Amino acid sequence: MAVADLAHATRLSKTTVKTTIDLLASMRLVVSAGKGESTDEGGKRPELYRFNEKFGHVVSVHIREREILGALTDLHAEITGSVRLEVTDRTLPTILRETKNLVEGLVARKKGTGEKLVAVVVALPGVVDAAKGRSIYSPHYPSWGRDVPFAELLEEELDPELEVPIFIDCVNRYQAVAEREKGIARGETNFIIIDANEGLGSGIVTHGELMRGARSLSGEIGHMTVAPFDGPLCNCGNRGCFEAMVSARRVRELVREARASGLEPRPLQGVTPEDVSLAEVCRLSSEGDPFSSGLLRDMAKWFVIGLGNIIMVNDPDLIVLQGHYVKAGEEFLGKIREGLEHVGLPGVVKNVRIEFSTLGEDRGVIGGAAFAIAEFFENRLQFSTGTRQRPARGPEHGRIPTRSHAGARRSRSS
């Protein structure tokens, strides 16, 4: 853009805009984009400028149930390289070592490019205290125990020369950022993402704020009780949790019950219940398989109950379904939308959009990178000039799109 266009868009004087551009250009955050067109009155062609997304990069990591996914992104949070490591040993020392090796391997790919490492971000499953960099509870890694100082331990593992902030948070919060920046929630300030796979979690954005809560429990909707007396046992130890009613684990249990009753689901013949995936059931349902369609009708009923309660508490404009249920098809969404018209003040118009995510399984690393990039531009431009970084601010809120309260740890140079 030209200086005049930026001045008009920002309502700043041309002098202020040019001074700012010169500063950013000296830091290589802005580069020349050639000459623009002359005005109708003629005159000199204006100098154009563009953001230099190759100024720096982020290493973003998602520790999943069975693998660790790592990605390099530019400063648009676009993935430029990635790696996957299978998880065979779930112990904390092994996961820390594998994460260290993954991070340092990705950083090495940028050696000699002149691009600066802006941040390292790790998305974790379960309950995470982003301010303190601690994993409070991890459903997929119970051997870790409770209240693990994950960011501090990772910092100790990493090469001391990587003097950058380390961010950690619950992956569902980063996935909400991804939807806001790259997905279906662009422009939304009141929305919720629901990620349903082996478990069920959410990221909640209210009035542009990424919610964490007083004890980092905001978004743990999977453990709302929806069937308290006769519901199945949940991973958390309670019965009838929302997660227990709609997760892949319950789908496998219903397949076992059907076989025990002699109702062998034909498309699943020869497949052990342990190998039945929620994604496959969703696909079969969308193709008209009666058994799979019946399973998803039951799942839709529980989604109506769970989402109805969430709507009454948070009053969002949009709910985005992520995970395997995106393969269930529009009929599944239609059942949820229809059911929600009959629960929670049915006479009151709510106008809540329920949509499938358009992002893939990289959404956790994309959201983590987008979060760290915003933090860098809001609070950490000192890093680009080699000056000392300020300590991170507390994460009581976490605004979107500025998202400044991230729970970043201070770099070793701080």
ChimeraX attribute file (.defattr): number of C-alpha atoms within 10 A of each C-alpha:
attribute: neighborCount
match mode: 1-to-1
recipient: residues
	/A:1	16
	/A:2	19
	/A:3	19
	/A:4	18
	/A:5	13
	/A:6	17
	/A:7	16
	/A:8	12
	/A:9	9
	/A:10	11
	/A:11	10
	/A:12	12
	/A:13	14
	/A:14	16
	/A:15	12
	/A:16	12
	/A:17	20
	/A:18	16
	/A:19	12
	/A:20	13
	/A:21	19
	/A:22	15
	/A:23	13
	/A:24	17
	/A:25	17
	/A:26	12
	/A:27	14
	/A:28	16
	/A:29	19
	/A:30	19
	/A:31	19
	/A:32	13
	/A:33	14
	/A:34	13
	/A:35	14
	/A:36	14
	/A:37	13
	/A:38	11
	/A:39	10
	/A:40	6
	/A:41	5
	/A:42	8
	/A:43	9
	/A:44	10
	/A:45	13
	/A:46	16
	/A:47	15
	/A:48	17
	/A:49	19
	/A:50	15
	/A:51	17
	/A:52	18
	/A:53	18
	/A:54	16
	/A:55	20
	/A:56	21
	/A:57	26
	/A:58	30
	/A:59	28
	/A:60	31
	/A:61	30
	/A:62	27
	/A:63	21
	/A:64	17
	/A:65	16
	/A:66	13
	/A:67	15
	/A:68	19
	/A:69	23
	/A:70	27
	/A:71	25
	/A:72	26
	/A:73	24
	/A:74	23
	/A:75	23
	/A:76	18
	/A:77	25
	/A:78	18
	/A:79	20
	/A:80	10
	/A:81	13
	/A:82	17
	/A:83	14
	/A:84	13
	/A:85	14
	/A:86	12
	/A:87	16
	/A:88	10
	/A:89	12
	/A:90	17
	/A:91	13
	/A:92	17
	/A:93	14
	/A:94	13
	/A:95	19
	/A:96	20
	/A:97	15
	/A:98	17
	/A:99	23
	/A:100	18
	/A:101	15
	/A:102	22
	/A:103	24
	/A:104	15
	/A:105	13
	/A:106	20
	/A:107	18
	/A:108	10
	/A:109	11
	/A:110	15
	/A:111	10
	/A:112	7
	/A:113	10
	/A:114	10
	/A:115	14
	/A:116	17
	/A:117	21
	/A:118	28
	/A:119	24
	/A:120	24
	/A:121	29
	/A:122	28
	/A:123	27
	/A:124	26
	/A:125	21
	/A:126	21
	/A:127	25
	/A:128	26
	/A:129	24
	/A:130	24
	/A:131	20
	/A:132	21
	/A:133	24
	/A:134	22
	/A:135	24
	/A:136	20
	/A:137	19
	/A:138	20
	/A:139	15
	/A:140	18
	/A:141	17
	/A:142	12
	/A:143	11
	/A:144	18
	/A:145	13
	/A:146	13
	/A:147	16
	/A:148	19
	/A:149	14
	/A:150	21
	/A:151	25
	/A:152	15
	/A:153	16
	/A:154	18
	/A:155	22
	/A:156	13
	/A:157	15
	/A:158	17
	/A:159	13
	/A:160	12
	/A:161	9
	/A:162	17
	/A:163	19
	/A:164	23
	/A:165	25
	/A:166	24
	/A:167	25
	/A:168	30
	/A:169	29
	/A:170	28
	/A:171	29
	/A:172	29
	/A:173	28
	/A:174	29
	/A:175	29
	/A:176	29
	/A:177	31
	/A:178	26
	/A:179	26
	/A:180	23
	/A:181	21
	/A:182	19
	/A:183	18
	/A:184	18
	/A:185	23
	/A:186	13
	/A:187	12
	/A:188	19
	/A:189	21
	/A:190	19
	/A:191	25
	/A:192	30
	/A:193	28
	/A:194	24
	/A:195	24
	/A:196	21
	/A:197	19
	/A:198	19
	/A:199	22
	/A:200	25
	/A:201	25
	/A:202	25
	/A:203	25
	/A:204	26
	/A:205	27
	/A:206	19
	/A:207	13
	/A:208	20
	/A:209	19
	/A:210	30
	/A:211	21
	/A:212	25
	/A:213	13
	/A:214	9
	/A:215	10
	/A:216	19
	/A:217	16
	/A:218	17
	/A:219	25
	/A:220	18
	/A:221	20
	/A:222	24
	/A:223	20
	/A:224	17
	/A:225	18
	/A:226	20
	/A:227	16
	/A:228	13
	/A:229	9
	/A:230	8
	/A:231	16
	/A:232	18
	/A:233	16
	/A:234	20
	/A:235	15
	/A:236	12
	/A:237	9
	/A:238	15
	/A:239	21
	/A:240	20
	/A:241	25
	/A:242	25
	/A:243	32
	/A:244	29
	/A:245	27
	/A:246	27
	/A:247	21
	/A:248	23
	/A:249	21
	/A:250	20
	/A:251	24
	/A:252	19
	/A:253	15
	/A:254	14
	/A:255	22
	/A:256	17
	/A:257	14
	/A:258	14
	/A:259	14
	/A:260	10
	/A:261	9
	/A:262	9
	/A:263	12
	/A:264	16
	/A:265	16
	/A:266	10
	/A:267	14
	/A:268	17
	/A:269	10
	/A:270	9
	/A:271	10
	/A:272	11
	/A:273	18
	/A:274	13
	/A:275	10
	/A:276	17
	/A:277	17
	/A:278	26
	/A:279	17
	/A:280	18
	/A:281	26
	/A:282	22
	/A:283	20
	/A:284	19
	/A:285	23
	/A:286	18
	/A:287	13
	/A:288	10
	/A:289	16
	/A:290	14
	/A:291	20
	/A:292	24
	/A:293	21
	/A:294	12
	/A:295	18
	/A:296	24
	/A:297	17
	/A:298	12
	/A:299	19
	/A:300	20
	/A:301	16
	/A:302	21
	/A:303	23
	/A:304	20
	/A:305	18
	/A:306	22
	/A:307	20
	/A:308	20
	/A:309	18
	/A:310	18
	/A:311	18
	/A:312	13
	/A:313	9
	/A:314	14
	/A:315	17
	/A:316	22
	/A:317	18
	/A:318	20
	/A:319	24
	/A:320	23
	/A:321	20
	/A:322	27
	/A:323	20
	/A:324	21
	/A:325	25
	/A:326	23
	/A:327	19
	/A:328	23
	/A:329	15
	/A:330	13
	/A:331	14
	/A:332	20
	/A:333	19
	/A:334	13
	/A:335	16
	/A:336	22
	/A:337	18
	/A:338	11
	/A:339	18
	/A:340	23
	/A:341	17
	/A:342	12
	/A:343	15
	/A:344	16
	/A:345	12
	/A:346	11
	/A:347	9
	/A:348	8
	/A:349	8
	/A:350	16
	/A:351	11
	/A:352	15
	/A:353	12
	/A:354	18
	/A:355	18
	/A:356	20
	/A:357	21
	/A:358	14
	/A:359	18
	/A:360	12
	/A:361	12
	/A:362	17
	/A:363	24
	/A:364	31
	/A:365	32
	/A:366	30
	/A:367	27
	/A:368	33
	/A:369	36
	/A:370	30
	/A:371	28
	/A:372	29
	/A:373	25
	/A:374	19
	/A:375	22
	/A:376	20
	/A:377	16
	/A:378	12
	/A:379	17
	/A:380	20
	/A:381	18
	/A:382	13
	/A:383	18
	/A:384	20
	/A:385	10
	/A:386	8
	/A:387	12
	/A:388	16
	/A:389	20
	/A:390	14
	/A:391	15
	/A:392	19
	/A:393	14
	/A:394	15
	/A:395	22
	/A:396	18
	/A:397	18
	/A:398	21
	/A:399	21
	/A:400	22
	/A:401	19
	/A:402	18
	/A:403	21
	/A:404	24
	/A:405	22
	/A:406	26
	/A:407	25
	/A:408	28
	/A:409	22
	/A:410	19
	/A:411	20
	/A:412	15
	/A:413	12
	/A:414	13
